[in-house]
Amino acid sequence: MQSIEQVFNYMKNEIERKAKAEEQAILDEVKALEDEAVDSMRKEAKLDADLKLKQDVEEMTSLAASEISQSHIERTRKLIEKRDTFVKDIFGQARQQLVDFTNQDDYKTFLIEKMKKVNTIASFPNSTLYINKKDEKYKDDLVKCFDHELMIEITPSIHIGGFILENKERSVVLDETLDNALTAQKEWFHKNSGLMIK
């Protein structure tokens, strides 16, 4: 038979063993909960970091696209300005050369040749010839080239030179002005010069 002290020690040891086992179980459970919480926090932090990274990338991409677009707009604006200045200079010089031409002796010959050509295609009675004021000195020479009587009218709409023949009865208007020729060349130049900016 065991003594009370032995029983007491046995019970004490058993209680301590069970307490340690329960303590270990609680510690294991706490450790598992901690690990689970840390794992959950890591996953959440990774999701947050991924989301933040995605937002930052999208923001940087959007900003870069906006800057590229602005840069393209600015470059296009500068190219258009350069092109327009270039075209203006070219046609300013061309206009001046035409004005200079109207002050040369060849200009009278040019007008007469144009009038002879017009006479072959549109020599109708009751026609009107429009000229500018400074070409009034050539009106008699021009009238001689036409097979019918011709009314002469001075018009401010012709700035450089040349003439316009009109026959209202036949609805014919022939614009042989240097102004019109320059405008036509400018239109041709815009279509064919390759200076379109995209």
C-alpha positions in Angstrom: 0.0 0.0 0.0 1.2 3.4 -1.0 1.6 6.1 1.5 -0.4 9.3 1.3 2.7 11.1 0.5 3.3 8.9 -2.5 -0.3 9.3 -3.7 0.0 13.0 -3.2 3.2 13.1 -5.2 1.7 10.9 -7.9 -1.3 13.2 -8.1 0.9 16.3 -8.0 3.0 14.9 -10.8 0.0 13.9 -12.8 -1.5 17.4 -12.4 1.7 19.0 -13.4 2.0 16.7 -16.4 -1.5 17.4 -17.5 -1.0 21.2 -16.8 2.1 21.1 -18.9 0.4 19.2 -21.7 -2.5 21.7 -21.6 -0.1 24.6 -21.4 1.8 23.2 -24.4 -1.5 22.7 -26.3 -2.5 26.3 -25.5 1.0 27.5 -26.6 0.7 25.5 -29.8 -2.8 26.9 -30.5 -1.5 30.4 -29.8 1.5 29.8 -32.1 -0.8 28.5 -34.8 -3.1 31.5 -34.4 -0.1 33.9 -34.5 1.2 32.1 -37.6 -2.2 32.3 -39.3 -2.5 36.0 -38.4 1.0 36.7 -39.7 0.3 34.8 -42.9 -3.0 36.6 -43.3 -1.3 40.0 -42.7 1.4 39.1 -45.2 -1.2 38.2 -47.8 -3.1 41.4 -47.1 0.1 43.4 -47.2 1.1 41.8 -50.6 -2.4 42.5 -52.0 -2.1 46.1 -50.8 1.4 46.4 -52.2 0.3 44.8 -55.6 -2.7 47.1 -55.7 -0.6 50.2 -54.9 2.0 49.1 -57.5 -0.7 48.6 -60.1 -2.2 52.0 -59.3 1.3 53.6 -59.4 2.1 52.0 -62.8 -1.3 53.1 -64.2 -0.7 56.6 -62.9 2.8 56.7 -64.4 1.6 55.2 -67.7 -1.3 57.8 -67.8 1.1 60.6 -67.0 3.6 59.4 -69.5 0.9 59.1 -72.2 -0.3 62.6 -71.3 3.2 64.0 -71.5 3.8 62.2 -74.9 0.5 63.6 -76.2 1.4 67.1 -75.0 4.8 66.8 -76.6 3.3 65.5 -79.8 0.7 68.4 -79.8 3.5 70.9 -79.2 5.7 69.4 -81.9 2.9 69.4 -84.4 2.0 73.0 -83.5 5.7 74.1 -84.1 5.8 72.1 -87.4 2.6 73.8 -88.6 4.0 77.2 -87.7 7.2 76.5 -89.6 5.3 75.1 -92.6 2.9 78.1 -92.6 5.9 80.5 -92.4 7.7 78.7 -95.1 4.6 78.7 -97.4 3.9 82.3 -96.6 7.5 83.3 -97.5 7.5 81.3 -100.7 4.2 82.7 -101.9 5.1 86.2 -100.7 8.2 86.0 -102.9 6.2 84.6 -105.8 3.6 87.4 -105.5 6.4 90.0 -105.5 8.0 88.4 -108.6 4.6 88.6 -110.3 4.2 92.3 -109.3 7.7 93.0 -110.6 6.8 91.2 -113.8 3.8 93.5 -114.3 6.3 96.4 -114.4 8.4 94.8 -117.2 8.0 95.1 -121.0 7.2 91.4 -121.3 4.0 91.9 -119.3 2.3 93.8 -122.2 3.2 90.8 -124.5 1.9 88.4 -121.9 -1.5 90.2 -121.7 -1.8 90.4 -125.5 -1.0 86.6 -125.9 -3.6 85.8 -123.2 -6.2 88.0 -124.9 -5.6 86.3 -128.3 -6.0 82.9 -126.6 -9.3 84.0 -125.0 -10.5 85.4 -128.3 -10.2 81.9 -129.9 -12.4 80.2 -127.2 -14.8 82.9 -126.0 -15.2 85.6 -128.6 -18.8 86.6 -127.9 -20.5 90.0 -128.4 -21.5 92.1 -125.4 -18.5 90.9 -123.3 -16.9 92.9 -120.6 -13.1 92.9 -119.8 -12.2 93.7 -116.2 -8.7 95.0 -115.5 -6.9 96.8 -112.7 -6.2 100.5 -112.8 -2.5 100.2 -113.6 -3.3 98.1 -116.7 -5.6 100.7 -118.1 -2.8 101.8 -120.4 -3.0 98.4 -122.2 -6.8 98.5 -122.8 -6.6 99.5 -126.5 -4.1 96.8 -127.3 -6.3 94.2 -125.6 -9.5 95.4 -127.4 -7.7 95.0 -130.8 -7.1 91.3 -130.0 -10.9 90.6 -129.6 -13.2 90.0 -132.5 -16.2 91.9 -131.0 -16.8 95.1 -129.3 -15.6 94.9 -125.7 -16.5 96.9 -122.7 -13.6 97.7 -120.3 -14.2 98.1 -116.6 -11.6 98.9 -113.9 -11.9 96.7 -110.9 -10.2 96.8 -107.5 -10.6 93.0 -107.2 -7.5 92.4 -109.4 -4.5 93.3 -107.3 -1.5 92.0 -109.2 -2.5 92.0 -112.9 -4.1 90.2 -115.8 -7.8 90.3 -116.7 -11.2 88.7 -116.4 -13.5 88.3 -119.4 -17.2 88.0 -118.7 -20.2 87.4 -121.0 -23.4 87.4 -119.0 -25.6 86.3 -121.9 -23.5 83.1 -122.3 -22.7 82.7 -118.5 -19.0 82.7 -119.3 -16.3 84.0 -117.0 -12.6 83.5 -117.9 -10.3 84.5 -115.1 -6.8 85.2 -116.6 -5.6 87.2 -113.6 -2.2 86.6 -112.1 -4.0 86.7 -108.7 -6.0 83.6 -109.8 -2.9 81.9 -111.1 -1.1 82.5 -107.8 -4.1 81.2 -105.8 -4.3 78.1 -108.0 -0.6 77.4 -107.6 -0.9 77.8 -103.8 -3.8 75.2 -103.8 -1.7 72.9 -106.0 1.3 73.3 -103.7 -0.8 72.5 -100.6 -2.1 69.3 -102.2 1.2 68.1 -103.8 4.1 69.5 -101.7 4.2 66.7 -99.2 4.1 69.2 -96.4 1.0 67.7 -94.8 1.5 67.3 -91.0 0.0 64.3 -89.3 
